[in-house]
Amino acid sequence: MEGRSIDAIWNRGLARGRSSYRGRVARWKSKRWHIAQSSVAAAVAWLIASEVLGHDVPVFAAVAAVVSLGTSYGQRLRRVVEVTVGVALGVFLADLLVATLGAGWWQLGVVVGLAMSVALLLDGGTMLLSQAAIQGVFVVGLLPGAGASLTRWTDALVGGAVALAAATLVPSAPLRRPREQAAVVLRKQAELLRGAADVILDGDAERGLELLADARSTDPLVRELKAAADEGMAVVASSPFRVRHGPGIRRMVDMVSPMDRAIRSTRVLMRQVAVAAYHRRPVPASYAALANDLAHAVDVVAAELDAHQVPVAARSFLVRVGLDTGRVERSPEMTGDVVLAQLRSIVVDLLMLTGMDQLEATDALPPPPR
């Protein structure tokens, strides 16, 4: 018995380790473009400063390029400007004070205070303030000497300029990712709806609880969708070469809210189905048919998004399911009524994905059965 327990612990540890490794690899893959872009930008900034301008050790050119680009697309152009100005400001003020006052502990304090004060007076953000202070510390503490003041200042400008040019070059993957992640969310929803239909028919309480747990684990999928949509908008905002993708990305951003509501409604549906199965409360078999039909409609929406199309073809399927919700028989149990209400709510949320507004989607459904 003890041996089996040790083996089980060992196997769980291995599984967790493999999962952690896969997660780290996936994270690296999602950031590999940023890594490559920062690497090339640092090298190009150093090359320009050293070979074109003749600077011996253009450290600040590479530093400004790498820090400006960062590892995300959000507010990238603003970050490039703030970091460039911050680095240039910190380096310039530090060089100026070192040339007049020398280098030491109190001079360092003066440089930091002056750099942050000027950054605030320029209405700079957190990035500008921190970079101005940090680069001032760097100059006073590690690279004192008045002879290279203009050199270090122009190095910072070169690095910022290279980062600004690099920021406009982005791959197409962040523009595809919102649709791909939306399809992932929808396929999970279709899977849950089919599971709900099975539990309604066979009354398997254990299966119902498993599906409920699965439904409660969908929040990360929706968060990833929101992050992907935000990243897509940031790409469109930062790159003039991707402006034409703006309308499509904005449509995906508009879809996040109704998709989130549809998933939440599906979660409530799974809870009601699980409760009905556990307490052996009957739910009409026609509600299972509705859930299956709705799952098919969700699959159509996912397929259209995968094909980079606005999901209008799925509208007719969803409207038909909505009409059917007004034709089915009334449940003898309140739990059944809640199941039907949640199915209708999901239909409304999904109709909004096809371009309908809230009122149009609601009006597309007939009154519930009496």
ZADOTI-277176 format. One record per residue (C-alpha): x, y, z; residue in one letter. Coordinates in Angstrom, 2 decimals, always signed. Layout:
<pts>
((X; Y; Z); A)
...
</pts>
This chain:
<pts>
((+0.00; +0.00; +0.00); M)
((+2.82; +2.39; +0.95); E)
((+4.65; +1.58; -2.27); G)
((+1.58; +2.37; -4.34); R)
((+1.17; +5.67; -2.47); S)
((+4.78; +6.65; -3.20); I)
((+4.32; +5.71; -6.84); D)
((+1.17; +7.80; -7.04); A)
((+2.96; +10.82; -5.52); I)
((+5.88; +10.30; -7.89); W)
((+3.59; +10.07; -10.92); N)
((+1.70; +13.20; -9.88); R)
((+5.01; +15.02; -9.48); G)
((+6.14; +13.93; -12.95); L)
((+2.81; +14.97; -14.48); A)
((+3.00; +18.36; -12.76); R)
((+6.59; +18.80; -13.92); G)
((+5.69; +17.97; -17.52); R)
((+2.73; +20.34; -17.38); S)
((+4.95; +23.09; -15.96); S)
((+7.56; +22.50; -18.65); Y)
((+4.94; +22.62; -21.40); R)
((+3.60; +25.85; -19.92); G)
((+7.07; +27.44; -19.93); R)
((+7.66; +26.34; -23.52); V)
((+4.26; +27.73; -24.57); A)
((+5.10; +31.01; -22.84); R)
((+8.42; +31.19; -24.67); W)
((+6.70; +30.50; -28.00); K)
((+4.21; +33.31; -27.37); S)
((+7.07; +35.74; -26.70); K)
((+9.65; +34.56; -29.23); R)
((+8.85; +37.37; -31.67); W)
((+9.38; +39.96; -28.92); H)
((+12.68; +38.30; -27.97); I)
((+13.91; +38.23; -31.56); A)
((+12.77; +41.80; -32.16); Q)
((+14.51; +43.10; -29.02); S)
((+17.69; +41.19; -29.90); S)
((+17.84; +42.60; -33.42); V)
((+16.93; +46.12; -32.25); A)
((+19.70; +46.09; -29.63); A)
((+22.25; +44.91; -32.19); A)
((+21.15; +47.44; -34.83); V)
((+21.16; +50.32; -32.31); A)
((+24.71; +49.36; -31.23); W)
((+25.79; +49.06; -34.89); L)
((+24.43; +52.49; -35.85); I)
((+25.90; +54.21; -32.81); A)
((+29.30; +52.55; -33.15); S)
((+29.79; +52.39; -36.91); E)
((+27.81; +55.41; -38.15); V)
((+28.34; +57.81; -35.23); L)
((+31.73; +56.41; -34.20); G)
((+30.90; +55.84; -30.51); H)
((+33.21; +53.40; -28.71); D)
((+30.83; +51.69; -26.26); V)
((+27.22; +52.65; -27.12); P)
((+25.64; +50.89; -24.17); V)
((+22.73; +53.29; -23.87); F)
((+21.70; +52.75; -27.49); A)
((+21.14; +49.03; -26.85); A)
((+19.57; +49.65; -23.43); V)
((+17.05; +52.16; -24.79); A)
((+16.09; +49.83; -27.66); A)
((+15.50; +46.77; -25.45); V)
((+13.63; +48.54; -22.64); V)
((+11.47; +50.49; -25.07); S)
((+10.19; +47.42; -26.94); L)
((+9.36; +45.36; -23.85); G)
((+7.48; +42.06; -24.16); T)
((+3.95; +43.20; -24.99); S)
((+2.20; +45.25; -27.67); Y)
((+0.01; +47.22; -25.30); G)
((+0.79; +50.97; -25.30); Q)
((+3.98; +50.16; -27.20); R)
((+4.45; +53.48; -28.99); L)
((+3.83; +55.40; -25.77); R)
((+6.33; +53.15; -23.99); R)
((+8.94; +53.75; -26.69); V)
((+8.53; +57.53; -26.39); V)
((+8.56; +57.51; -22.57); E)
((+11.58; +55.24; -22.31); V)
((+13.51; +57.16; -24.96); T)
((+12.80; +60.52; -23.33); V)
((+13.46; +59.08; -19.85); G)
((+16.77; +57.51; -20.82); V)
((+17.88; +60.60; -22.73); A)
((+16.80; +62.90; -19.88); L)
((+18.51; +60.86; -17.18); G)
((+21.72; +60.51; -19.16); V)
((+21.78; +64.20; -20.14); F)
((+21.19; +65.53; -16.61); L)
((+23.65; +63.07; -15.07); A)
((+26.36; +63.95; -17.56); D)
((+25.72; +67.65; -17.03); L)
((+25.98; +67.41; -13.24); L)
((+28.97; +65.06; -13.28); V)
((+30.77; +67.56; -15.53); A)
((+30.12; +70.40; -13.05); T)
((+29.95; +68.72; -9.62); L)
((+31.80; +65.44; -10.07); G)
((+30.63; +61.92; -9.11); A)
((+29.74; +60.71; -5.62); G)
((+26.94; +59.64; -3.33); W)
((+25.38; +63.06; -2.85); W)
((+25.70; +63.89; -6.54); Q)
((+23.81; +60.69; -7.29); L)
((+20.98; +61.75; -5.00); G)
((+20.83; +65.17; -6.68); V)
((+20.71; +63.56; -10.13); V)
((+17.87; +61.21; -9.18); V)
((+15.82; +63.97; -7.57); G)
((+16.39; +66.38; -10.44); L)
((+15.68; +63.76; -13.15); A)
((+12.40; +62.67; -11.54); M)
((+11.34; +66.27; -10.94); S)
((+11.93; +67.25; -14.57); V)
((+10.12; +64.08; -15.73); A)
((+7.10; +65.01; -13.60); L)
((+7.13; +68.57; -14.88); L)
((+7.07; +67.12; -18.40); L)
((+3.90; +65.23; -17.35); D)
((+5.67; +61.91; -17.84); G)
((+4.31; +58.54; -16.87); G)
((+5.79; +55.95; -14.50); T)
((+8.07; +54.55; -17.19); M)
((+9.56; +57.96; -18.00); L)
((+10.18; +58.74; -14.31); L)
((+11.82; +55.42; -13.52); S)
((+14.02; +55.41; -16.62); Q)
((+15.19; +58.98; -16.03); A)
((+16.20; +58.09; -12.46); A)
((+17.76; +54.71; -13.31); I)
((+19.85; +55.99; -16.20); Q)
((+21.04; +58.88; -14.06); G)
((+22.20; +56.39; -11.42); V)
((+23.90; +54.35; -14.12); F)
((+25.89; +57.33; -15.43); V)
((+26.91; +58.69; -12.02); V)
((+27.68; +55.32; -10.45); G)
((+29.25; +53.35; -13.29); L)
((+30.17; +55.65; -16.17); L)
((+31.26; +59.01; -14.73); P)
((+33.19; +61.32; -16.99); G)
((+32.25; +64.48; -18.80); A)
((+33.94; +63.69; -22.09); G)
((+31.27; +61.31; -23.30); A)
((+28.17; +63.28; -22.26); S)
((+26.88; +64.09; -25.74); L)
((+27.83; +60.61; -26.92); T)
((+25.73; +58.90; -24.25); R)
((+22.81; +61.21; -24.85); W)
((+22.78; +60.59; -28.59); T)
((+23.16; +56.84; -27.93); D)
((+19.87; +56.94; -26.00); A)
((+18.18; +58.74; -28.89); L)
((+19.54; +56.21; -31.40); V)
((+18.22; +53.31; -29.34); G)
((+14.80; +54.94; -29.05); G)
((+14.65; +55.63; -32.78); A)
((+15.52; +52.03; -33.61); V)
((+12.86; +50.79; -31.15); A)
((+10.30; +53.16; -32.69); L)
((+11.01; +51.72; -36.14); A)
((+10.94; +48.15; -34.83); A)
((+7.63; +48.73; -33.03); A)
((+5.87; +49.23; -36.36); T)
((+6.92; +45.75; -37.51); L)
((+4.63; +43.14; -36.00); V)
((+3.69; +39.63; -37.14); P)
((+0.19; +38.65; -38.17); S)
((-0.17; +36.07; -35.36); A)
((-1.57; +38.58; -32.77); P)
((-4.23; +39.51; -35.34); L)
((-5.29; +35.89; -35.84); R)
((-5.20; +34.95; -32.18); R)
((-8.49; +36.62; -31.09); P)
((-10.49; +34.60; -33.64); R)
((-8.60; +31.42; -32.83); E)
((-9.15; +31.86; -29.09); Q)
((-12.83; +32.72; -29.65); A)
((-13.20; +29.45; -31.56); A)
((-11.60; +27.60; -28.62); V)
((-14.08; +29.17; -26.19); V)
((-17.04; +28.35; -28.43); L)
((-16.00; +24.73; -28.96); R)
((-15.74; +24.29; -25.20); K)
((-19.25; +25.76; -24.91); Q)
((-20.57; +23.36; -27.56); A)
((-18.98; +20.46; -25.69); E)
((-20.67; +21.53; -22.46); L)
((-24.05; +21.91; -24.17); L)
((-23.84; +18.39; -25.60); R)
((-22.88; +17.11; -22.17); G)
((-25.88; +18.89; -20.67); A)
((-28.15; +17.21; -23.23); A)
((-26.77; +13.79; -22.28); D)
((-27.29; +14.41; -18.56); V)
((-30.87; +15.61; -19.16); I)
((-31.62; +12.36; -20.97); L)
((-29.82; +9.81; -18.77); D)
((-29.92; +11.62; -15.39); G)
((-26.26; +10.73; -14.63); D)
((-25.60; +12.90; -11.57); A)
((-21.87; +12.09; -11.44); E)
((-21.45; +13.13; -15.06); R)
((-23.43; +16.28; -14.32); G)
((-21.06; +17.24; -11.50); L)
((-18.04; +16.59; -13.72); E)
((-19.47; +18.85; -16.40); L)
((-20.23; +21.52; -13.82); L)
((-16.60; +21.45; -12.66); A)
((-15.50; +21.67; -16.29); D)
((-17.80; +24.66; -16.87); A)
((-16.42; +26.42; -13.82); R)
((-12.90; +26.13; -15.27); S)
((-13.73; +28.20; -18.38); T)
((-12.82; +31.58; -16.88); D)
((-9.16; +31.35; -18.00); P)
((-10.31; +30.74; -21.59); L)
((-12.37; +33.94; -21.54); V)
((-9.51; +35.88; -19.94); R)
((-7.19; +34.65; -22.69); E)
((-9.74; +35.79; -25.27); L)
((-9.94; +39.26; -23.74); K)
((-6.14; +39.48; -23.58); A)
((-5.87; +38.37; -27.22); A)
((-8.42; +40.97; -28.33); A)
((-6.66; +43.73; -26.39); D)
((-3.32; +42.68; -27.86); E)
((-4.79; +42.72; -31.35); G)
((-6.03; +46.29; -30.81); M)
((-2.60; +47.29; -29.52); A)
((-0.98; +45.87; -32.66); V)
((-3.34; +47.84; -34.90); V)
((-2.64; +50.99; -32.90); A)
((+1.16; +50.56; -32.97); S)
((+1.72; +49.54; -36.58); S)
((+0.68; +51.59; -39.62); P)
((+1.07; +48.42; -41.68); F)
((-1.80; +46.74; -39.78); R)
((-4.33; +49.58; -39.76); V)
((-6.55; +47.82; -42.31); R)
((-7.16; +45.05; -39.77); H)
((-8.70; +47.54; -37.33); G)
((-12.40; +46.93; -38.14); P)
((-12.03; +43.14; -37.82); G)
((-10.19; +43.39; -34.50); I)
((-12.75; +45.85; -33.16); R)
((-15.52; +43.39; -34.04); R)
((-13.68; +40.73; -32.05); M)
((-13.37; +43.11; -29.09); V)
((-17.14; +43.72; -29.29); D)
((-17.72; +39.95; -29.23); M)
((-15.88; +39.39; -25.96); V)
((-18.70; +40.65; -23.74); S)
((-21.59; +38.59; -25.23); P)
((-19.32; +35.55; -25.42); M)
((-18.45; +35.97; -21.75); D)
((-22.16; +36.21; -20.89); R)
((-22.91; +33.13; -23.01); A)
((-20.27; +31.14; -21.11); I)
((-21.64; +32.36; -17.78); R)
((-25.15; +31.35; -18.82); S)
((-23.81; +27.94; -19.87); T)
((-22.23; +27.59; -16.43); R)
((-25.58; +28.31; -14.76); V)
((-27.23; +25.83; -17.14); L)
((-24.74; +23.13; -16.13); M)
((-25.44; +23.80; -12.46); R)
((-29.17; +23.44; -12.95); Q)
((-28.77; +20.28; -15.02); V)
((-26.44; +18.78; -12.38); A)
((-28.87; +19.70; -9.58); V)
((-31.80; +18.18; -11.47); A)
((-29.88; +14.94; -12.05); A)
((-28.70; +14.78; -8.43); Y)
((-32.22; +15.27; -7.02); H)
((-33.75; +13.16; -9.79); R)
((-36.00; +15.97; -10.94); R)
((-37.32; +15.38; -14.46); P)
((-36.40; +17.75; -17.27); V)
((-38.27; +17.38; -20.60); P)
((-36.34; +15.47; -23.26); A)
((-37.15; +18.28; -25.71); S)
((-34.81; +20.52; -23.69); Y)
((-32.01; +18.07; -24.44); A)
((-32.81; +18.39; -28.14); A)
((-32.63; +22.17; -27.78); L)
((-29.20; +21.90; -26.12); A)
((-27.92; +19.67; -28.93); N)
((-29.26; +22.02; -31.62); D)
((-27.70; +24.96; -29.83); L)
((-24.36; +23.12; -29.68); A)
((-24.53; +22.65; -33.43); H)
((-25.19; +26.37; -33.92); A)
((-22.21; +27.19; -31.69); V)
((-20.03; +24.91; -33.84); D)
((-21.14; +26.89; -36.91); V)
((-20.15; +30.17; -35.21); V)
((-16.74; +28.71; -34.31); A)
((-16.19; +27.45; -37.86); A)
((-16.97; +30.87; -39.32); E)
((-14.57; +32.59; -36.94); L)
((-11.88; +30.04; -37.80); D)
((-12.44; +30.91; -41.46); A)
((-11.97; +34.64; -40.63); H)
((-15.60; +35.40; -41.41); Q)
((-18.24; +37.32; -39.54); V)
((-20.50; +34.58; -38.10); P)
((-23.67; +35.54; -39.95); V)
((-24.42; +32.08; -41.39); A)
((-25.02; +30.79; -37.86); A)
((-27.78; +33.34; -37.30); R)
((-30.45; +31.24; -39.01); S)
((-29.54; +28.21; -36.87); F)
((-29.70; +30.29; -33.69); L)
((-33.02; +31.90; -34.64); V)
((-34.47; +28.47; -35.30); R)
((-33.35; +27.24; -31.87); V)
((-34.82; +30.40; -30.36); G)
((-38.16; +29.75; -32.05); L)
((-38.13; +26.17; -30.82); D)
((-37.74; +27.39; -27.21); T)
((-41.26; +28.83; -27.53); G)
((-42.75; +25.58; -28.87); R)
((-41.52; +23.03; -26.34); V)
((-43.67; +21.82; -23.48); E)
((-43.56; +23.48; -20.06); R)
((-41.56; +21.63; -17.40); S)
((-43.41; +20.41; -14.30); P)
((-40.39; +21.37; -12.18); E)
((-38.96; +24.82; -11.51); M)
((-35.49; +23.45; -12.28); T)
((-36.69; +22.63; -15.78); G)
((-37.99; +26.16; -16.23); D)
((-34.59; +27.53; -15.23); V)
((-32.90; +25.18; -17.73); V)
((-35.11; +26.50; -20.51); L)
((-34.54; +30.12; -19.44); A)
((-30.77; +29.60; -19.57); Q)
((-30.98; +28.04; -23.02); L)
((-32.92; +31.09; -24.22); R)
((-30.38; +33.41; -22.61); S)
((-27.53; +31.63; -24.39); I)
((-29.35; +32.00; -27.71); V)
((-29.67; +35.77; -27.18); V)
((-25.98; +36.16; -26.29); D)
((-24.91; +34.12; -29.33); L)
((-27.20; +36.08; -31.67); L)
((-25.28; +39.18; -30.62); M)
((-22.12; +37.52; -31.96); L)
((-23.76; +37.48; -35.39); T)
((-24.19; +41.27; -35.42); G)
((-27.55; +41.73; -33.71); M)
((-27.87; +44.19; -30.85); D)
((-29.42; +43.27; -27.50); Q)
((-32.98; +44.31; -28.42); L)
((-32.91; +42.61; -31.83); E)
((-31.61; +39.38; -30.33); A)
((-34.23; +39.43; -27.58); T)
((-37.06; +40.16; -30.03); D)
((-35.99; +37.23; -32.21); A)
((-37.23; +34.83; -29.51); L)
((-40.94; +34.11; -29.03); P)
((-42.46; +34.19; -25.54); P)
((-41.62; +31.08; -23.46); P)
((-44.20; +28.29; -23.33); P)
((-47.08; +28.74; -20.89); R)
</pts>
